[in-house]
Amino acid sequence: MQFLKYIENKLKIKPKQKFVTIIGETPSRGARSPLLWNNAYKKMKIKKKMFPLDVRKKNLKKLVSSLRSNPNFFGSAITMPYKTSIIKYIDEIDKDAKKINSINTIVKQKSRLIGYNTDYMGSVFSLKLIKKKIKSVLILGAGGVAKACILSAIKSFKNSKFYFYNRNLKKLNLDLNKIRIN
């Protein structure tokens, strides 16, 4: 709790301020989410604010624990490099995010923190709009969103032939081996 007080003071979070965060190594140096969401909250007259939380890996567990116990905290976006390492500190992970082994969103429900991968959700939504039969799928890259897109494509086009290309073949193989389809 003392750690969160330190953060609240540093960010100038008011005592009863309802808030969400973006957690990463340095989101205060360039994440656009706080600007976007704070403008949206203001326009929609929602009394909530988003704060960027720069955190070192050694303090990640302490931060998550502090946020869990704060009644004014509602959820968080997760950015690099913590999309995988933060999983062990939350209470539950969505089944598809578990297959990808990456989360980018935490939602607080009562005092439980639940992790989701909204990249996967967006990809599934987009692929459902394709109404014709797909025989072949080409996936380019194996970066941050790739695992989510690969899983959604494989689930959406089960009878298709898949081709993958990445500049670093070793990274592509490692990423593909981490995705569990069942």
Backbone as a printed PyTorch tensor [residue, N CA C, xyz], in Angstrom:
tensor([[[  0.8240,  -1.1900,   0.0000],
         [  0.0000,   0.0000,   0.0000],
         [  0.8700,   1.2570,   0.0000]],

        [[  1.9920,   1.2030,   0.6710],
         [  2.8960,   2.3330,   0.7350],
         [  3.4310,   2.6670,  -0.6660]],

        [[  3.6770,   1.6370,  -1.4700],
         [  4.1760,   1.8280,  -2.8260],
         [  3.1690,   2.6130,  -3.6570]],

        [[  1.8790,   2.2630,  -3.5440],
         [  0.8530,   2.9560,  -4.3130],
         [  0.7180,   4.4090,  -3.8470]],

        [[  0.8500,   4.6640,  -2.5670],
         [  0.8080,   6.0440,  -2.0600],
         [  1.9140,   6.8680,  -2.7090]],

        [[  3.0800,   6.2640,  -2.8270],
         [  4.2080,   6.9320,  -3.4730],
         [  3.8370,   7.2920,  -4.9160]],

        [[  3.2530,   6.3310,  -5.6400],
         [  2.8630,   6.5560,  -7.0380],
         [  1.7620,   7.6080,  -7.1260]],

        [[  0.7540,   7.5170,  -6.2660],
         [ -0.3350,   8.4960,  -6.2730],
         [  0.2010,   9.9020,  -6.0610]],

        [[  1.1470,  10.0520,  -5.1500],
         [  1.7520,  11.3650,  -4.9060],
         [  2.5440,  11.8400,  -6.1180]],

        [[  3.3250,  10.9360,  -6.6890],
         [  4.1570,  11.2820,  -7.8390],
         [  3.2990,  11.7170,  -9.0260]],

        [[  2.1890,  11.0250,  -9.2570],
         [  1.3160,  11.3360, -10.3950],
         [  0.2540,  12.3700, -10.0640]],

        [[  0.1940,  12.7800,  -8.8140],
         [ -0.8120,  13.7540,  -8.3540],
         [ -2.2360,  13.2180,  -8.5220]],

        [[ -2.4300,  11.9510,  -8.1370],
         [ -3.7640,  11.3520,  -8.1690],
         [ -4.4990,  11.8240,  -6.9150]],

        [[ -5.6450,  12.4240,  -7.1110],
         [ -6.4250,  12.9320,  -5.9810],
         [ -6.9630,  11.7700,  -5.1530]],

        [[ -7.2090,  11.9720,  -3.8380],
         [ -7.5950,  10.8780,  -2.9280],
         [ -8.7550,   9.9880,  -3.3990]],

        [[ -9.8110,  10.5400,  -3.9640],
         [-10.9460,   9.7000,  -4.3740],
         [-11.0730,   9.6000,  -5.8900]],

        [[ -9.9910,   9.9210,  -6.5840],
         [ -9.9690,   9.8930,  -8.0430],
         [-10.1010,   8.4620,  -8.5740]],

        [[-11.1190,   8.1990,  -9.3900],
         [-11.2570,   6.9170, -10.0810],
         [-10.2440,   6.9240, -11.2210]],

        [[ -9.4990,   5.8300, -11.3850],
         [ -8.4550,   5.8620, -12.3890],
         [ -8.1770,   4.5070, -13.0230]],

        [[ -7.5750,   4.5890, -14.2140],
         [ -7.0290,   3.4460, -14.9380],
         [ -5.5840,   3.8080, -15.2620]],

        [[ -4.8200,   2.8280, -15.7060],
         [ -3.4090,   3.0890, -15.9510],
         [ -2.9530,   2.4430, -17.2500]],

        [[ -1.7660,   2.8050, -17.6440],
         [ -1.0370,   2.0600, -18.6590],
         [  0.3000,   1.7350, -18.0060]],

        [[  0.5800,   0.4390, -17.8950],
         [  1.7680,  -0.0380, -17.2040],
         [  2.8050,  -0.4870, -18.2260]],

        [[  4.0140,   0.0010, -18.0510],
         [  5.1070,  -0.3840, -18.9190],
         [  6.4180,   0.0960, -18.3410]],

        [[  7.4520,  -0.0520, -19.1140],
         [  8.7600,   0.4130, -18.6570],
         [  8.8260,   1.9420, -18.6740]],

        [[  8.3080,   2.5590, -19.7510],
         [  8.3290,   4.0250, -19.8370],
         [  7.1350,   4.5840, -20.6200]],

        [[  5.9080,   4.2440, -20.2820],
         [  4.7800,   4.7980, -21.0430],
         [  4.6460,   6.3210, -20.9120]],

        [[  5.2220,   6.9130, -19.8670],
         [  5.1300,   8.3620, -19.7090],
         [  5.9270,   9.0970, -20.7910]],

        [[  6.8010,   8.3870, -21.4750],
         [  7.6360,   9.0110, -22.5060],
         [  7.0390,   8.9590, -23.9070]],

        [[  5.8450,   8.4770, -24.0580],
         [  5.3360,   8.4700, -25.4240],
         [  4.0200,   7.7450, -25.6490]],

        [[  3.4940,   7.0760, -24.6380],
         [  2.2100,   6.3910, -24.8370],
         [  1.1260,   7.4360, -25.1130]],

        [[  0.3560,   7.2120, -26.1540],
         [ -0.7210,   8.1460, -26.5070],
         [ -2.0300,   7.8220, -25.8030]],

        [[ -2.1020,   6.6430, -25.1910],
         [ -3.3510,   6.2150, -24.5410],
         [ -3.8750,   7.2070, -23.5070]],

        [[ -3.0460,   7.7180, -22.5950],
         [ -3.5960,   8.6570, -21.6020],
         [ -4.2490,   9.8860, -22.2390]],

        [[ -3.6250,  10.4530, -23.2460],
         [ -4.1970,  11.6140, -23.9300],
         [ -5.5340,  11.2510, -24.5850]],

        [[ -5.5500,  10.1390, -25.3030],
         [ -6.7610,   9.6870, -25.9810],
         [ -7.8890,   9.4230, -24.9850]],

        [[ -7.6060,   8.5870, -23.9660],
         [ -8.6490,   8.2080, -23.0180],
         [ -9.0910,   9.3710, -22.1330]],

        [[ -8.1680,  10.2020, -21.7130],
         [ -8.5560,  11.3350, -20.8720],
         [ -9.4370,  12.3230, -21.6330]],

        [[ -9.1690,  12.5040, -22.9320],
         [-10.0540,  13.3380, -23.7560],
         [-11.4240,  12.6860, -23.9070]],

        [[-11.4430,  11.3720, -24.1150],
         [-12.7210,  10.6560, -24.2500],
         [-13.5210,  10.7230, -22.9460]],

        [[-12.8590,  10.4870, -21.8190],
         [-13.5510,  10.5620, -20.5230],
         [-14.1500,  11.9530, -20.3150]],

        [[-13.3780,  12.9820, -20.6480],
         [-13.8480,  14.3580, -20.4650],
         [-15.0670,  14.6330, -21.3440]],

        [[-14.9750,  14.2390, -22.6010],
         [-16.0690,  14.4690, -23.5610],
         [-17.3430,  13.7120, -23.1510]],

        [[-17.1580,  12.5050, -22.5970],
         [-18.3070,  11.6860, -22.1960],
         [-18.7330,  11.9570, -20.7440]],

        [[-18.0680,  12.9210, -20.1110],
         [-18.3570,  13.2940, -18.7190],
         [-18.2120,  12.1140, -17.7460]],

        [[-17.1870,  11.3170, -17.9740],
         [-16.8590,  10.2010, -17.0920],
         [-15.7790,  10.6870, -16.1360]],

        [[-16.0040,  10.5430, -14.8750],
         [-15.0620,  11.0350, -13.8650],
         [-14.0020,   9.9770, -13.5790]],

        [[-13.1630,   9.7900, -14.5670],
         [-12.0880,   8.8120, -14.4780],
         [-10.8910,   9.4050, -15.2100]],

        [[ -9.6950,   8.9670, -14.8630],
         [ -8.4950,   9.4700, -15.5100],
         [ -7.5150,   8.3240, -15.7330]],

        [[ -6.7630,   8.3990, -16.8420],
         [ -5.7250,   7.4050, -17.1140],
         [ -4.3610,   8.0180, -16.8160]],

        [[ -3.5430,   7.2280, -16.1170],
         [ -2.1930,   7.6520, -15.7660],
         [ -1.1780,   6.6560, -16.3110]],

        [[ -0.0630,   7.1560, -16.8710],
         [  1.0170,   6.2460, -17.2780],
         [  1.8320,   5.8430, -16.0500]],

        [[  2.0960,   4.5610, -15.9020],
         [  2.8960,   4.0770, -14.7800],
         [  4.1880,   3.4560, -15.3040]],

        [[  5.2780,   4.1840, -15.1530],
         [  6.6020,   3.6580, -15.4740],
         [  7.0200,   2.8000, -14.2890]],

        [[  7.3790,   1.5560, -14.5560],
         [  7.7420,   0.6660, -13.4550],
         [  8.9210,  -0.2130, -13.8700]],

        [[  9.8080,  -0.4130, -12.9380],
         [ 10.9090,  -1.3510, -13.1560],
         [ 10.4080,  -2.7550, -12.8800]],

        [[ 11.0030,  -3.7210, -13.5340],
         [ 10.5700,  -5.1110, -13.3820],
         [ 10.5770,  -5.5510, -11.9170]],

        [[ 11.5670,  -5.1120, -11.1540],
         [ 11.6530,  -5.5150,  -9.7500],
         [ 10.4810,  -4.9960,  -8.9170]],

        [[  9.7760,  -3.9580,  -9.3990],
         [  8.6370,  -3.3880,  -8.6650],
         [  7.2750,  -3.7940,  -9.2340]],

        [[  7.2710,  -4.6100, -10.2710],
         [  6.0210,  -4.9650, -10.9470],
         [  5.0440,  -5.6860, -10.0130]],

        [[  5.5120,  -6.6690,  -9.2840],
         [  4.6440,  -7.4160,  -8.3700],
         [  4.0540,  -6.4880,  -7.3080]],

        [[  4.8830,  -5.6420,  -6.7560],
         [  4.4480,  -4.6990,  -5.7260],
         [  3.3890,  -3.7320,  -6.2800]],

        [[  3.6010,  -3.2710,  -7.5050],
         [  2.6470,  -2.3620,  -8.1410],
         [  1.2960,  -3.0420,  -8.3390]],

        [[  1.2940,  -4.2550,  -8.8850],
         [  0.0520,  -4.9870,  -9.1410],
         [ -0.7070,  -5.2260,  -7.8400]],

        [[ -0.0080,  -5.6090,  -6.8080],
         [ -0.6240,  -5.8310,  -5.5030],
         [ -1.2480,  -4.5550,  -4.9600]],

        [[ -0.5480,  -3.4420,  -5.1140],
         [ -1.0670,  -2.1550,  -4.6390],
         [ -2.3070,  -1.7300,  -5.4160]],

        [[ -2.2830,  -1.9130,  -6.7280],
         [ -3.4390,  -1.5460,  -7.5490],
         [ -4.6530,  -2.4070,  -7.2040]],

        [[ -4.4180,  -3.6990,  -6.9920],
         [ -5.5040,  -4.6190,  -6.6430],
         [ -6.2500,  -4.1290,  -5.4020]],

        [[ -5.5200,  -3.6180,  -4.4300],
         [ -6.1370,  -3.2150,  -3.1610],
         [ -6.6930,  -1.7870,  -3.1750]],

        [[ -6.4840,  -1.0560,  -4.2490],
         [ -6.9810,   0.3170,  -4.3140],
         [ -8.4190,   0.3250,  -4.8470]],

        [[ -9.3830,   0.8180,  -4.0580],
         [-10.7880,   0.8100,  -4.4810],
         [-11.0900,   1.7430,  -5.6560]],

        [[-10.1910,   2.6600,  -5.9760],
         [-10.4190,   3.6180,  -7.0660],
         [ -9.8070,   3.1680,  -8.3930]],

        [[ -9.0840,   2.0520,  -8.3790],
         [ -8.4560,   1.5060,  -9.5800],
         [ -9.4440,   0.5980, -10.3080]],

        [[ -9.5640,   0.7810, -11.6410],
         [-10.5180,   0.0020, -12.4330],
         [ -9.8770,  -0.9580, -13.4260]],

        [[ -8.6830,  -0.6300, -13.9110],
         [ -8.0570,  -1.5060, -14.8870],
         [ -6.8370,  -0.8560, -15.4900]],

        [[ -6.2080,  -1.5880, -16.4180],
         [ -4.9670,  -1.0760, -16.9860],
         [ -4.7110,  -1.6310, -18.3710]],

        [[ -4.0650,  -0.8020, -19.1740],
         [ -3.4550,  -1.2750, -20.4050],
         [ -2.0510,  -1.7400, -20.0100]],

        [[ -1.5390,  -2.7220, -20.7130],
         [ -0.1960,  -3.2320, -20.4390],
         [  0.6220,  -3.0630, -21.7190]],

        [[  1.8030,  -2.5010, -21.5720],
         [  2.6600,  -2.3220, -22.7260],
         [  4.0020,  -3.0090, -22.4770]],

        [[  4.8670,  -2.9460, -23.4620],
         [  6.1530,  -3.6300, -23.3790],
         [  6.9780,  -3.0690, -22.2300]],

        [[  7.7330,  -3.8700, -21.5980],
         [  8.0320,  -5.2760, -21.8780],
         [  7.2680,  -6.2460, -20.9710]],

        [[  6.1100,  -5.8480, -20.4170],
         [  5.4660,  -6.6220, -19.3520],
         [  4.2490,  -7.4460, -19.7780]],

        [[  3.9800,  -7.5630, -21.0670],
         [  2.7830,  -8.2680, -21.5190],
         [  2.7670,  -9.7500, -21.1330]],

        [[  3.9170, -10.3200, -20.9170],
         [  4.0070, -11.7170, -20.4820],
         [  4.3420, -11.8150, -18.9990]],

        [[  5.2950, -11.0400, -18.5470],
         [  5.7620, -11.1750, -17.1550],
         [  4.7280, -10.7600, -16.1090]],

        [[  3.7660,  -9.9280, -16.4680],
         [  2.7640,  -9.4790, -15.4940],
         [  1.7360, -10.5750, -15.2030]],

        [[  1.6280, -11.5580, -16.0800],
         [  0.6200, -12.6150, -15.9480],
         [  0.6980, -13.3160, -14.5950]],

        [[  1.8850, -13.5820, -14.1140],
         [  2.0270, -14.3250, -12.8510],
         [  1.5400, -13.5390, -11.6340]],

        [[  1.2780, -12.2550, -11.7830],
         [  0.8510, -11.4370, -10.6430],
         [ -0.6550, -11.1410, -10.6280]],

        [[ -1.3640, -11.5550, -11.6740],
         [ -2.8070, -11.3080, -11.6930],
         [ -3.5590, -12.5770, -11.3090]],

        [[ -4.8560, -12.4400, -11.0620],
         [ -5.6380, -13.5430, -10.5090],
         [ -6.1490, -14.5320, -11.5470]],

        [[ -6.4090, -14.0470, -12.7470],
         [ -7.0250, -14.9050, -13.7620],
         [ -6.6380, -14.3800, -15.1330]],

        [[ -6.5850, -15.2830, -16.0990],
         [ -6.2860, -14.8780, -17.4760],
         [ -7.2920, -15.5340, -18.4090]],

        [[ -7.8130, -14.7590, -19.3250],
         [ -8.7510, -15.2430, -20.3340],
         [ -8.1310, -16.4240, -21.0830]],

        [[ -8.9590, -17.4090, -21.4520],
         [ -8.4440, -18.6470, -22.0530],
         [ -7.6650, -18.3960, -23.3450]],

        [[ -8.0910, -17.4600, -24.1670],
         [ -7.3630, -17.1870, -25.4090],
         [ -6.0630, -16.4410, -25.1280]],

        [[ -6.0820, -15.5340, -24.1900],
         [ -4.8500, -14.8310, -23.8010],
         [ -3.8480, -15.8240, -23.2100]],

        [[ -4.3610, -16.8340, -22.5350],
         [ -3.4940, -17.8670, -21.9600],
         [ -2.7870, -18.6400, -23.0740]],

        [[ -3.4900, -18.9320, -24.1560],
         [ -2.8820, -19.6430, -25.2840],
         [ -1.7820, -18.8010, -25.9300]],

        [[ -2.0010, -17.5120, -25.9800],
         [ -1.0300, -16.6030, -26.5800],
         [  0.0980, -16.3040, -25.5960]],

        [[ -0.1950, -16.4450, -24.3090],
         [  0.7420, -16.1340, -23.2250],
         [  1.1460, -14.6590, -23.2450]],

        [[  0.1340, -13.8050, -23.4680],
         [  0.3810, -12.3700, -23.5170],
         [ -0.9240, -11.6430, -23.2240]],

        [[ -0.8500, -10.6340, -22.3530],
         [ -2.0240,  -9.7960, -22.0970],
         [ -1.6640,  -8.3410, -22.3440]],

        [[ -2.6570,  -7.5630, -22.7560],
         [ -2.4390,  -6.1320, -22.9090],
         [ -3.4930,  -5.3160, -22.1720]],

        [[ -4.3670,  -6.0070, -21.4440],
         [ -5.4280,  -5.3480, -20.6970],
         [ -5.6930,  -6.1030, -19.4090]],

        [[ -5.8620,  -5.3450, -18.3330],
         [ -6.2880,  -5.9140, -17.0500],
         [ -7.5760,  -5.2110, -16.6570]],

        [[ -8.5590,  -5.9990, -16.2540],
         [ -9.8220,  -5.4670, -15.7630],
         [ -9.9790,  -5.8960, -14.3130]],

        [[-10.3340,  -4.9480, -13.4610],
         [-10.5470,  -5.2720, -12.0470],
         [-12.0270,  -5.5700, -11.8410]],

        [[-12.3060,  -6.7590, -11.3330],
         [-13.6720,  -7.1540, -10.9840],
         [-13.6670,  -7.5170,  -9.5140]],

        [[-14.3440,  -6.6970,  -8.7350],
         [-14.2810,  -6.7700,  -7.2720],
         [-12.8200,  -6.5960,  -6.8850]],

        [[-12.2070,  -7.5420,  -6.2520],
         [-10.7900,  -7.3760,  -5.9080],
         [ -9.9070,  -8.3170,  -6.7350]],

        [[-10.4430,  -8.8060,  -7.8420],
         [ -9.6860,  -9.7200,  -8.7120],
         [ -9.2490,  -9.0020,  -9.9820]],

        [[ -8.0340,  -9.3030, -10.4220],
         [ -7.5040,  -8.7340, -11.6540],
         [ -7.5100,  -9.8130, -12.7320]],

        [[ -8.1760,  -9.5120, -13.8500],
         [ -8.3330, -10.4720, -14.9410],
         [ -7.6440,  -9.9190, -16.1910]],

        [[ -6.8030, -10.7510, -16.8200],
         [ -6.0370, -10.3340, -17.9840],
         [ -6.6570, -10.7910, -19.2910]],

        [[ -6.6060,  -9.9130, -20.2830],
         [ -7.1470, -10.1730, -21.6160],
         [ -6.1400,  -9.7510, -22.6740]],

        [[ -6.3140, -10.2590, -23.8950],
         [ -5.5250,  -9.8220, -25.0270],
         [ -6.4890,  -9.2310, -26.0470]],

        [[ -6.5940,  -7.9110, -26.0790],
         [ -7.5450,  -7.2560, -26.9800],
         [ -7.0690,  -7.2830, -28.4310]],

        [[ -5.7710,  -7.5140, -28.6580],
         [ -5.2990,  -7.6950, -30.0440],
         [ -5.9650,  -8.9270, -30.6420]],

        [[ -6.0290,  -9.9950, -29.8640],
         [ -6.6900, -11.2210, -30.3160],
         [ -8.1750, -10.9510, -30.5860]],

        [[ -8.8340, -10.2830, -29.6470],
         [-10.2690, -10.0030, -29.8030],
         [-10.5390,  -9.1840, -31.0620]],

        [[ -9.7190,  -8.1710, -31.3180],
         [ -9.8810,  -7.3380, -32.5120],
         [ -9.6310,  -8.1130, -33.7890]],

        [[ -8.6470,  -8.9800, -33.7620],
         [ -8.3360,  -9.7870, -34.9310],
         [ -9.4730, -10.7620, -35.2360]],

        [[ -9.9980, -11.4230, -34.2130],
         [-11.1330, -12.3370, -34.4050],
         [-12.3250, -11.5880, -34.9950]],

        [[-12.6230, -10.4280, -34.4420],
         [-13.7400,  -9.6200, -34.9310],
         [-13.5550,  -9.2950, -36.4160]],

        [[-12.3580,  -8.8470, -36.7760],
         [-12.0910,  -8.4750, -38.1700],
         [-12.1780,  -9.6660, -39.1120]],

        [[-11.6300, -10.8090, -38.6940],
         [-11.6490, -11.9890, -39.5560],
         [-13.0560, -12.5500, -39.7430]],

        [[-13.9330, -12.3400, -38.7840],
         [-15.3260, -12.7980, -38.9220],
         [-16.0540, -12.0440, -40.0250]],

        [[-15.5500, -10.8930, -40.4060],
         [-16.1720, -10.1080, -41.4750],
         [-15.9090, -10.6990, -42.8530]],

        [[-14.9160, -11.5780, -42.9500],
         [-14.5860, -12.2250, -44.2250],
         [-15.5530, -13.3880, -44.4250]],

        [[-16.3560, -13.3030, -45.4650],
         [-17.4210, -14.2940, -45.6690],
         [-17.0970, -15.3680, -46.6970]],

        [[-15.9970, -15.2190, -47.4280],
         [-15.6960, -16.2430, -48.4310],
         [-14.6940, -17.2580, -47.9040]],

        [[-14.6320, -18.3840, -48.5950],
         [-13.7180, -19.4550, -48.1870],
         [-12.2830, -19.0390, -48.5090]],

        [[-11.4330, -19.1940, -47.5310],
         [-10.0210, -18.8220, -47.6820],
         [ -9.1930, -20.1020, -47.7970]],

        [[ -8.4650, -20.2410, -48.9090],
         [ -7.6580, -21.4420, -49.1230],
         [ -6.2630, -21.3070, -48.5320]],

        [[ -5.6920, -20.0960, -48.6310],
         [ -4.3260, -19.8690, -48.1570],
         [ -4.2600, -18.5820, -47.3540]],

        [[ -3.4140, -18.6030, -46.3320],
         [ -3.2130, -17.4290, -45.4810],
         [ -1.7150, -17.1840, -45.3600]],

        [[ -1.3110, -15.9450, -45.6220],
         [  0.0820, -15.5420, -45.4670],
         [  0.1710, -14.6270, -44.2510]],

        [[  1.0230, -14.9870, -43.3090],
         [  1.2470, -14.1650, -42.1160],
         [  2.6560, -13.6020, -42.2250]],

        [[  2.7540, -12.2790, -42.2030],
         [  4.0380, -11.6010, -42.2890],
         [  4.4240, -11.0840, -40.9200]],

        [[  5.5600, -11.5270, -40.4190],
         [  6.0740, -11.0130, -39.1510],
         [  5.7490, -11.8960, -37.9660]],

        [[  6.5160, -11.6850, -36.9100],
         [  6.3200, -12.4340, -35.6700],
         [  6.4910, -11.4900, -34.4810]],

        [[  6.1240, -10.2290, -34.6830],
         [  6.2810,  -9.2180, -33.6420],
         [  5.2250,  -9.3190, -32.5610]],

        [[  5.0490,  -8.2290, -31.8360],
         [  4.2050,  -8.2000, -30.6510],
         [  2.7800,  -8.6970, -30.8240]],

        [[  2.1240,  -8.3330, -31.9080],
         [  0.7210,  -8.7020, -32.1120],
         [  0.5960, -10.0180, -32.8830]],

        [[  1.6900, -10.5000, -33.4210],
         [  1.6480, -11.6620, -34.3190],
         [  1.0160, -12.8950, -33.7000]],

        [[  1.3660, -13.2060, -32.4460],
         [  0.8030, -14.4200, -31.8250],
         [ -0.7160, -14.3410, -31.7630]],

        [[ -1.2460, -13.1670, -31.4490],
         [ -2.7000, -12.9900, -31.3780],
         [ -3.3290, -13.1690, -32.7540]],

        [[ -2.7050, -12.5940, -33.7620],
         [ -3.2360, -12.6980, -35.1300],
         [ -3.1130, -14.1180, -35.6740]],

        [[ -2.0170, -14.7730, -35.3730],
         [ -1.8280, -16.1590, -35.8310],
         [ -2.8950, -17.0630, -35.2250]],

        [[ -3.1080, -16.9550, -33.9230],
         [ -4.1150, -17.7940, -33.2720],
         [ -5.5030, -17.5180, -33.8340]],

        [[ -5.8590, -16.2460, -34.0060],
         [ -7.1930, -15.9310, -34.5230],
         [ -7.3510, -16.4110, -35.9610]],

        [[ -6.3080, -16.3090, -36.7760],
         [ -6.3940, -16.7770, -38.1670],
         [ -6.5270, -18.2960, -38.2240]],

        [[ -5.7490, -18.9990, -37.4180],
         [ -5.8200, -20.4650, -37.4130],
         [ -7.2020, -20.9280, -36.9530]],

        [[ -7.7570, -20.2760, -35.9600],
         [ -9.1030, -20.6390, -35.4830],
         [-10.1750, -20.2790, -36.5110]],

        [[ -9.9930, -19.1580, -37.2040],
         [-10.9960, -18.6970, -38.1630],
         [-10.9710, -19.4650, -39.4810]],

        [[ -9.7880, -19.8890, -39.8960],
         [ -9.6390, -20.5510, -41.1890],
         [ -9.0020, -21.9230, -40.9960]],

        [[ -9.6870, -22.7910, -40.2870],
         [ -9.1530, -24.0970, -39.8820],
         [ -8.7070, -24.9690, -41.0400]],

        [[ -9.3630, -24.8600, -42.1800],
         [ -9.0460, -25.7380, -43.3130],
         [ -8.1390, -25.0780, -44.3380]],

        [[ -7.5340, -23.9760, -43.9820],
         [ -6.6660, -23.2530, -44.9060],
         [ -5.2170, -23.6830, -44.7500]],

        [[ -4.4470, -23.4070, -45.7710],
         [ -3.0090, -23.6560, -45.7140],
         [ -2.3460, -22.3500, -45.2580]],

        [[ -1.4110, -22.4620, -44.3140],
         [ -0.7710, -21.2760, -43.7410],
         [  0.6780, -21.1700, -44.1750]],

        [[  1.0790, -19.9350, -44.4860],
         [  2.4510, -19.6050, -44.8260],
         [  2.8960, -18.4880, -43.8830]],

        [[  4.0970, -18.6050, -43.3830],
         [  4.6200, -17.6160, -42.4460],
         [  5.9340, -17.0660, -42.9680]],

        [[  6.1330, -15.7770, -42.8000],
         [  7.3960, -15.1720, -43.1680],
         [  7.8100, -14.2030, -42.0690]],

        [[  9.0640, -14.2890, -41.6860],
         [  9.6350, -13.3520, -40.7250],
         [ 11.1130, -13.1910, -41.0500]],

        [[ 11.6620, -12.0140, -40.8100],
         [ 13.0850, -11.7810, -41.0650],
         [ 13.9600, -12.7100, -40.2380]],

        [[ 13.4990, -13.0140, -39.0260],
         [ 14.2670, -13.8610, -38.1150],
         [ 13.5290, -15.1930, -37.9760]],

        [[ 13.9700, -16.2020, -38.7150],
         [ 13.2960, -17.5010, -38.7340],
         [ 13.2730, -18.1530, -37.3530]],

        [[ 14.3480, -17.9940, -36.5930],
         [ 14.4150, -18.5780, -35.2520],
         [ 13.3090, -17.9980, -34.3610]],

        [[ 13.0970, -16.6750, -34.4220],
         [ 12.0550, -16.0380, -33.6080],
         [ 10.6690, -16.5200, -34.0360]],

        [[ 10.4750, -16.6560, -35.3330],
         [  9.1930, -17.1420, -35.8360],
         [  8.9250, -18.5470, -35.3210]],

        [[  9.8980, -19.4410, -35.3870],
         [  9.7250, -20.8070, -34.8930],
         [  9.4170, -20.8190, -33.4000]],

        [[ 10.1290, -20.0350, -32.6310],
         [  9.8810, -19.9860, -31.1840],
         [  8.4700, -19.5010, -30.8920]],

        [[  8.0470, -18.4420, -31.5670],
         [  6.7130, -17.8980, -31.3290],
         [  5.6200, -18.8870, -31.7180]],

        [[  5.7800, -19.5610, -32.8430],
         [  4.7810, -20.5240, -33.2890],
         [  4.6910, -21.6940, -32.3200]],

        [[  5.8120, -22.1150, -31.7710],
         [  5.8040, -23.2210, -30.8260],
         [  5.1250, -22.8610, -29.5110]],

        [[  5.0480, -21.5820, -29.1860],
         [  4.4200, -21.1520, -27.9320],
         [  2.8930, -21.1150, -28.0260]],

        [[  2.3660, -21.0420, -29.2410],
         [  0.9190, -20.9510, -29.4080],
         [  0.3110, -22.3360, -29.3420]],

        [[ -0.6460, -22.4860, -28.4240],
         [ -1.3540, -23.7550, -28.2640],
         [ -2.7430, -23.6000, -28.8670]],

        [[ -3.0590, -24.3890, -29.8850],
         [ -4.3060, -24.2200, -30.6240],
         [ -5.5020, -24.8930, -29.9320]],

        [[ -5.3180, -25.9630, -29.2470],
         [ -6.4570, -26.7010, -28.6770],
         [ -7.2720, -25.9050, -27.7160]]])
